[in-house]
């Protein structure tokens, strides 16, 4: 949901941002043409009241939606005679091997937010972090029965030294040092800034090899329930026009540029003749990006010239990703991470009414803080899992059933748009 209290319709009603229906019709021909030819995306970008409110960031192809997941030191697995693990049991064998035979101080390490971003291990127990849907019914993963099984697993692994003791407070520097300095064998990371950058950083170590793994399951051969997968359209990276804008037409025409053929090329590939050239009618990155003379990684070089590796009011090109991910391990990781049933469970970009949004924010601000606090206490053993039922009762007292009801109503309306 949008951060504005009450959501986008409330922001329009309170005259913070401009409703863009007429603005797009008059001044944004490129975006209008795109939305007209892609009705499912148009549906995502509209609010409950039928208002367009942003110039959206759109991932043009399904492959752009997956870019984060579990990563393992393949060279360590090879040393131990282990295959890439698929089940929770196989993960545990590998983690213990990393601890006992490779000297890993933190066999599995990641930052706290990454646990929820990926729902790592949760899908094995039939749940997803936060709100999701199952057969059209909205659920909140942090109160489902499988959540206790998930916490029980992580609590045991934490006690046994298989999880970094500092995962709750780890910063980016420590997180990256774990995998680069041999403290960690399993982590969570991105295709570019993770596998790509770390592999380049360790280029002088011929034994260092990272690969992406499938999300763990309980039984061999199962398809993982969920993993990281972003929506085709999400709020992040999009741009609204505020009511204080002195020239809405100019603002709209500037923003509309990102949906034109020329604008998409600029945002995705940069400057012709400098960061890309045209070959057989397609933009191809130059060595300035792919083999930077200053030693910049592809991702860092891209950040100087394009928006595609971040986000913005634009259409992200699949061709950008095809050229970004250069090494075999990145291509392998994409396939591994895409092999989930996430689309069956992920909620679309729903928009509750202004009243519902305000109520939802009030409920979830308190629940979110409490849920994270208790998750950490359960995993670290500060709080016994014997108190799990009391935790559920407290979250229900705080209004989670009403929050689920609000999301259910918003989902039902979304389906009927």
Secondary structure, DSSP 8 states (H G I E B T S, - for coil): --SSTTHHHHHHHTTSB---HHHHHHH-HHHHHHHHH-HHHHHHHB-TTS-B--EEEEE-SGGGG--EEEEEEHHHHHHHT-----BHHHHHHHHHHHHHHS--SSSB---HHHHHHHTTTTGGGT--SSEEEETTEEEEGGGSHHHHHHHHHHHHHHHTT-B-TTTTT--HHHHHHHHHTTS-SEEEEEIIIIIIHHHHHTTT-TT--EEE----BSSTT--BS------SEEEEEEE--BTT-S-HHHHHHHHHGGGSHHHHHHHHH-SBTTTEEEETTEEEE-HHHHS-TT---HHHHHHTT-STTS--SEEE-HHHHHHH--SHHHHHHHHHHH-B-GGGT--------HHHHHHHHHHHHHHHHHHHHHHHHHHHTSS-GGGHHHHHHHHHHTTHHHHHHHHHHHHHHHHT-
